[in-house]
Amino acid sequence: MNRNSGALLMSFLAILAHAEDAPKGEEFKPPPGFKSEKRGELVLYCIKDSTLGTRFQTKRCFSEDQVRDYLIAQQENKRDIERVRSTCSSGANEVCYRQ
């Protein structure tokens, strides 16, 4: 994970925490990096990123519920990475460095 994606992930998590506290009557504000696009009556939130192993950018679009699910999945991934990192740094060298 590079520096920009880490900062973007932290922004997502901050907005997710704020979105859970926000009243349901407010208009959904997409997280940083997402741009809203209207296709007919449907509003989609799109993000451009590069797939691993290529320099070509891809554009992925999500509905409001899918953006919320995406942010939750990112938060769970971050939590899993931190859990593995803390396990490996707590003196469990035989588990972390076994080949």
C-alpha positions in Angstrom: 0.0 0.0 0.0 1.5 3.3 -1.0 1.3 6.6 1.0 -1.6 8.0 -1.1 -3.8 4.9 -0.7 -3.1 4.9 3.0 -4.3 8.5 3.3 -7.3 7.8 1.1 -8.2 4.8 3.3 -8.0 6.9 6.4 -10.3 9.5 4.8 -12.7 6.7 3.9 -12.8 5.5 7.5 -13.3 9.0 8.8 -16.2 9.6 6.5 -17.7 6.2 7.2 -17.7 7.0 10.9 -19.3 10.3 10.3 -21.9 8.8 7.9 -23.1 6.3 10.5 -23.8 9.2 12.9 -25.5 11.4 10.2 -29.2 11.5 10.1 -30.8 9.5 7.2 -32.5 12.6 5.7 -29.2 14.2 4.7 -27.8 13.8 1.1 -25.1 11.2 0.8 -21.6 12.8 0.3 -19.2 10.5 -1.5 -15.8 10.0 0.1 -12.7 11.7 -1.3 -11.6 10.2 -4.6 -15.2 9.3 -5.6 -17.1 11.4 -8.1 -20.8 11.3 -8.4 -22.3 10.6 -11.9 -25.9 10.6 -12.8 -27.1 7.9 -15.2 -30.8 8.4 -15.8 -32.4 8.5 -12.4 -29.6 6.4 -10.9 -26.7 8.2 -9.1 -23.5 6.4 -9.1 -20.2 7.1 -7.3 -17.2 6.4 -9.4 -13.5 6.1 -8.6 -10.5 5.7 -11.0 -7.7 3.4 -9.9 -5.1 1.1 -11.4 -5.4 -2.6 -11.2 -2.3 -4.4 -9.7 0.1 -5.4 -12.5 -1.0 -2.8 -15.1 -0.6 0.9 -15.7 -4.0 1.3 -17.2 -6.6 3.0 -15.0 -10.0 1.5 -14.5 -13.2 3.2 -13.6 -15.4 1.5 -11.1 -18.8 2.8 -10.2 -20.9 2.0 -7.1 -24.4 2.8 -5.8 -24.7 4.5 -2.4 -25.1 1.2 -0.6 -22.2 -0.3 -2.5 -20.0 2.6 -1.5 -20.9 2.1 2.2 -20.2 -1.7 1.8 -16.9 -0.9 0.1 -15.8 1.4 3.0 -16.8 -1.3 5.5 -14.7 -3.9 3.6 -11.8 -1.5 3.5 -12.1 -1.0 7.3 -12.2 -4.8 7.9 -9.1 -5.2 5.7 -7.2 -2.6 7.6 -8.2 -4.2 10.9 -7.0 -7.6 9.7 -3.7 -6.1 8.6 -3.2 -4.5 11.9 -4.1 -7.7 13.7 -1.5 -9.7 11.7 1.1 -6.9 12.2 0.5 -6.9 16.0 0.7 -10.7 16.1 4.0 -10.7 14.3 5.5 -7.9 16.3 4.6 -9.4 19.7 7.5 -11.9 19.9 5.9 -14.7 17.9 8.9 -15.0 15.6 8.6 -18.7 15.0 5.1 -18.2 13.5 5.9 -15.1 11.5 9.2 -16.1 10.0 8.7 -19.8 9.4 9.6 -20.8 5.9 
